[in-house]
Amino acid sequence: MFARNVEVENETATTTAAAQQQPNLNEISVQVDMGEQFHELMNQVTTTMQLMAHQKEEINELRNIVAELRKQQQEQSEYIDELLAAKRKGNQKRWWEIWKG
């Protein structure tokens, strides 16, 4: 069962041209929007990668600083231990000598 009477609009050059132009404008608009979004995304990716590289440099610098501080702390600890050992050696008096003082 199909309709036997179908009304069809008469096509003119103007309606045909308008119909052909409309999809092209939409496609261009979508392409421009997607191009701008892609460009913005790539800018964000680039900025993020630069930030990560900068943070890696900072982390390496901080690791070097921490290693240097630990080395200094170890040296100071050894120096203090040597001073305490020398003081103990020099202060080995008998208990009654301390009271005479």
N, C-alpha and C positions, 0 to 999 in steps of 0.2 A: 504494500500500500504506500504509494508515493503521491505527493501532491502533484496535481497535473498543471495547476496554474502557479507559476512562479513569477513574481515581479522582479525585474532587474532594472537597476538604475542605469540610465544611459551614461556611458562613460564619455567624458570630454577630455581634452588634452590637459585642462587645468586640474581635474580631479586625479588623473593618472599621474601627473607631475607631482602633485601634493602628496599622493600616497607613496611615491617613490622617494621623495625627499625626507619625509618624516622619520623612517627607520634610520636613515643615515645620520640625521642629527642626534638621535638617541644613542646610536653606537659611538659617535664621536664624543658625546658628553660622558658616556660611561667610560670610554677609554681615557679621557682627560682626568676624570675623577680617580680612576684606578692608578693612573700614572702619578698623580699628585700624592695619593696615599702610599704608593710604593716608594716614591722619593722621600716622603716623610719617614717612612719605616726605615729606609736605608740610613737616613741621617741619625735616627735614634740608635740604630745598631752601631754605627760608627762612633757616636758619642759614648755609648756603653763600652765598646771595646777600648777606647782611649782611657776611660775612667778605670777600667779593670787593669790596664797596663800601668797606669799611674799608681794604683793601689798595690800592685805587685812590687813596684819599685820601693814604695814606702815600707812594705812588709820586709823586704830584703834589708833596707836601711835599719829598720828597728831590730831585726835579728842580729845584725852586726853590732849595734849598740848594746843589746842585751849580752852578747858574747863578750864584748869588751868589759862591761860592768861585772860580769861573773868572774872574768880573769882578774880584775882589780880586787874584787871581794876576796878571791882565793889568796892573792898576794898579801892583802891586809890581814887576813886570818893567820897566814903563816908568820907574818911579822909579829903580830900580837902574841902568838904562841911562843915565838923565840924570846920576846921580851919577858913574858911570864916565866919561861924556863930559866932565863938568866937571873931574874929576881928571886926565884925560889932557891936557886943555887947560892946566891949571895946572902940570903936570909936564913940559912940553915944554922940557927943558933940553938943552943940547948934551952929548955924551957926556963931554967932559972936565970939564964943570961937576959932573957926578955924582961923579967921582972926587975932586974937591977937597973936597966935602961936608962 
